[in-house]
Amino acid sequence: MDSAISDARTPLGASADNGLKIVVVGGFGVGKTTLVRSVSEIRPLNTEETMTQAGASVDDIEQVRGKSATTVAFDFGRITLDARNVLYLFGAPGQERFWFLWDRLFSGTLGAVVLVDTRRIDDSWYAIDRLEHHGTPFIVACNDFGGPVRASEEVRAALDLDPEIPLIDCDARDRESAKRVLITLVEHVRSQYAVAAGPLTTTEVV
């Protein structure tokens, strides 16, 4: 699908004074880089490196055989919500050997998206555990890889999600779908921290 990446020099509005940080986490190859790339209004900063035979002994690629590159630090993108509020998106690396970076990325985070490949639900456990440890609000988004669709009740039970945590389906390649994921997260955070966080908005993402 077409990506909606604009020129890397797209300026940040002079009136923007409220930066909101969101982290996209999940297992290896679940589409974190794709989601950041599809929704960012600037050309994202990617720290992808080509996968080589040297990583075969440490990275489980059985379910992601078509993957040729992987994030080794983080992805970064940006979305302007309105004249004052800007979302900064950070995509976390998925391999277990890079998980030590996650706690740093969670610092100062408004909330997080746990991106899930329902063929490999167990890969999402660590992300949920760390977010709960930090007390970071999050939602779960099941990325569409074209396989059989699993019922939301089944996914929620497999992840042992609390009833109030939103669980939605998405296609990380599609900008409109990725926007809905982020709007769902912002609404979830607002419902939990409306007084403490101030006037967040779900104004249309441009």
Order of alpha helices (4+ residues) and beta strands (2+ residues): beta-alpha-beta-beta-beta-beta-alpha-beta-alpha-beta-alpha-beta-alpha
